[in-house]
Amino acid sequence: MSWDFALILFVLLIVSGIVWILDFFWLRKRRRARAVEAMAATGPAVRGLDPSRAAQVRQEAYDRANRAPWWVEYGASFFPVILFVFVLRSFVVEPFRIPSGSMLPTLQDGDLILVNKYQYGIRLPIVDQKVISLGRPDRGDVVVFRYPVDPSIDYIKRVVGVPGDVVQYRNKELYVNGDRVEQVRDGDYFEPDRGNYIARYTEALGSTDHNILLDRRAPQRLVPISDYPNRDLCEYSRSGVECEVPPGHYFMMGDNRDNSLDSRYWGFVSDKHVVGRAFFIWMNFSHPSRIGRFD
């Protein structure tokens, strides 16, 4: 959906830009010349009028002739606004809306977030081709990306494994390169999708700690939903899954571990599908108090 909006915005930018250029270099001069001629043509009409009234009539004739057609007026005036919005959302920050509870308790359904578009590199808009590399996602980053199964859909998950990592999720325990990721119980959290309370844990992954939801009593059945690329690098068993993250790819998981469709089911996220790092909740109309940064 965001890709469609970006394409629409790009088309509007091109159309309004062409109108602005035509108006600035050609149409404006023609209107002014026509306006001067119209003002000069008022000579017979203003003869005998007092000077102030004659000046008013000439000015009115000038203004009528110099008035731009509606399509020029709107196109040229909207071009700077569209250009600003296009540059901002293409290279600086882009807004997204959280559509589900897969990232609870970090992000809720209805959170409106901002995504840093330049932290991992500069990409050409529309084609999403990286032209300048400024970094790469780290473990623990919350990242928006194109869903590998259907790149027209935006997903948001947390980076669990980076290129070269061996990620294991067995019996609801997470291991990265053989080391168990520590989880400390931190009370309970009401999960609205299930209508009951789920155990909340603080997980130490990456440079900062974050919260996850995990029901250790719920049954676990990890089955791939498709024969995804690099499927041979993952091994499924009754206890869980083990994957070696290939170069240029990432292993993503939702913080709501028992209610998230993520890399455990559909595989790795290619760097070319990464949109940017989510970092700020700018509004939630149901819960305004949620505005602020998050980890």
N, C-alpha and C positions, 0 to 999 in steps of 0.2 A: 504493500500500500504506500509506504513512504517513497519507494522508487517511482511509482506512478506520479505522486505529488511532485517529486523532484523533476520528472520529465515535463509535467505541465508547467511548473515554474520556469524551467529552462525555455520552453516554447514562448511563454509570455515575455520572458526577458529578451529573446531574440526579436519578437514582433515589436515590442515597445521600444527596443533599442534602435531598430530600423526607422521607426517613426520619429524618434528623437533626433537621429542623425539627419534624416531628410528635412526635418523642421529647422534644425540648427544651421545647416549648410545651404539650404535651397528655399524651402517653403516660406520661411520667415522673411527672407529678402524679397520674395515675390509679393508677399502680403504688404510689406512696407511700401514697395514701389506702387502697388495698386492703391494703397491708402493715400499716398501723396497725390496721385492723379485724381482720386475722388475728392480730396480736399480742394484741389485747384479747380475742379469742375463746379464748385459751389459759388464761383464768382458772380454769375448773374443773379443767383438766388439771394445773396447777402447784400446786393447793392441797395443802398437806401436804408439799411438797418443800422442801428447804433453799434459802435465798435464791440461792446461786450456781447451783444446778441450775435453779431456776425462771427466772432471768435468761437462762440458756443456751437453754432451751426457747422462751422468748419471742423471743429473737434469731433462732433458727433459723426460726421461723414467719414473722418479718418478712422475712428474707432470701429465703425461698422465694417469698413473695408479691411481693416487689420485684424478682425476677429478670426481666430483659427476654427476650422471645422471641428465638430465634437470629437471625431476619431483622432485628430491630431492633438487636440487639447488634452484628452484623457491619456492617450498613449505616451506623449512626451512628459506629462506630469507624473505618471506612475512609474516611468522607467527608473529614476533614482531609487525609489522605494523598493521595487522588485530587485534591482541590482544589489542593494544592501542586504535584503533578506536572503537572496541566493548565495551571496558570498558568505554570510554569517552561518547558514545551515550547511553549506557545502564544506567549509574549511575550519570553522570555529566550534560552534555547538549546534546540536540538533535536538528538538524536543521529541519525546516519545511518551506514549501512554501504556502503563502496565495493564495487560488484559486478563491476567489470571493470578492465581495464588501460588505458582510454582516457586517463587522467590521469597515466600514468607519465611521468617518474620521480617526480613530486610526490606522487602518491597511488597506493598499491598495492591490488590486489584483497585484501579482507579488512581494510583499515583501518577502524576505527570512529572517526568524526569528530564534532565538535560544530559546529553552525551557529548563528551569531549571528542571532537573529530580529528584533532591534530596530534594527540599524544603519541599515537603509534605510527604516524606518518601522514604525508599529504597525498590525497588521492584525487584524481580527476573526477569531477562530478559526472553523473549519468553512467559512465563506463566503469567507475569504481577501480580504476587502474592506479596503483601506488606509484608515484613518481619520485617522492622523497621519503626515505625511511628515517624516522625519528626515535624509534624504540619498538618494543614488542610487548604484548600482554604478559603479565607476571601472574604467578599463582596467587589466588585470592582476589584478583581484579574482577569486578562485575562488568561484563561486556555485552554490548548489543551486536548482533551478527545476523547475516542472512541464513535462514534455516536451510541446511544442506539438502534436505529432501525437496524443498520448494523455495528457491532463493527469492521469490516475490514476497515472502513472509519474514517479518523481523522477529527474532527471538532474543531473550536476555537470560543469561546464566552466569555462573561464576567459573572462572578458570581454575581447574584442579590440576591439570597436567599440561606442561609445555613440551616443545619438541625434544625428544630423547627420553622423556620420563616414562617410567613403568607405573601405571596406575592400577591398583587393585581395590575392588569394592566387594568384600566377602563378609557374609553374615552381618551386614550393615556396619562394617568397620572399613574405614578408608585408609589405604596405604599408598604412599608415594615413594618410589624407589626403595621399597622394602621397609620404610619407616612408617609406623602407625601415626596418623594425624590425631593429636590429642583432642578429646572432647570432654568438657566439664559440664555437668548438669547445672542448669540455670533456671529452674522453675518450670512452669507450664505455660502454654500459649493456646488461646482459643482459636481453633482452625475453622473458619466459617464454611468452607466447602464441605467439611465433614460434620460440622455441628457439634464438635466435642473438643476436649482439651488434649493437646499433644505435648510431649516432653520437649523442652527447649534446651539446647546445649550451646556452649561457647566453643567454637572450633578455632584452633591455632593453625592457620594456613596462610602463607605469605607473610607480608610485613605487619599486618594488623589482624586482630582477632575479629570474628564475626559470629553471629548466631545462626543456628540451623534448627529445623524441626525434625524429629526422628522418633518413630514409634517402633521400639525394638520388638514388641510383641506381634506386630502385624506381619503376615506372611510376605515373603519376598520371592518374586519370580521375574528374573531378568531374562528377557528373550528379545533378540534383535527384530525390529519391525521390517527390515529390508536388508538386502545384500549390499551394504554400503561400501564405498571405496575403502581400501586397506582393511577390509573385514578380516583378512588372514592374520592381522596383528592383534586380534582380540580372541580370547578363549573364554567361552561360557561354560559354566558348570552349575550344579544345584546350589552351590554356596554363593555364587555371584559371577563376577567378570574380571578379567585381567587384560589390560591393553598396553601396548607399547606405542607411544605417541610418535607418529612419523614426522620427518622434517616439514616445516612450514604449516603445521597443524596444531590444534589444541583440543584438550579433553575438557568438556564443560559439564557442570552439574548444577541443578537447582538447589537452593537452600532448604526447600521443603522436600526432603530426600525421598519420602514415600509418595509424593504427589507431584512428580516432575518428569516430563518426557525429555530426556537429555542424551548425552553422549553414550550412556550405558545402553541405550536402545537404538540410536541411529548413527553412532560413530563420531568421527572427528570433524572439527570445524577448520576449514582451510583459512589461511591468513587473508586470502583474497575476499573472503566473505565477512571479515571483521569490519564493523562500522565505527566503533569507538568505545571508550570507557564511560560507563554511567557513573555519575558522581554527585548529583544534586536533585532533590525533590523540590520542584518549584511550586507545586500546588497539589492538593487533594481536596476537592470540594466537599467531600463528606467528613474529612478529618484535617482541617487547616493546620493543626498543630504539628503535622508531620513534615512541614516545610523545613528543609535543611540538608546538610551533607549526610552521606551514609558510607559505610564500609562494606 
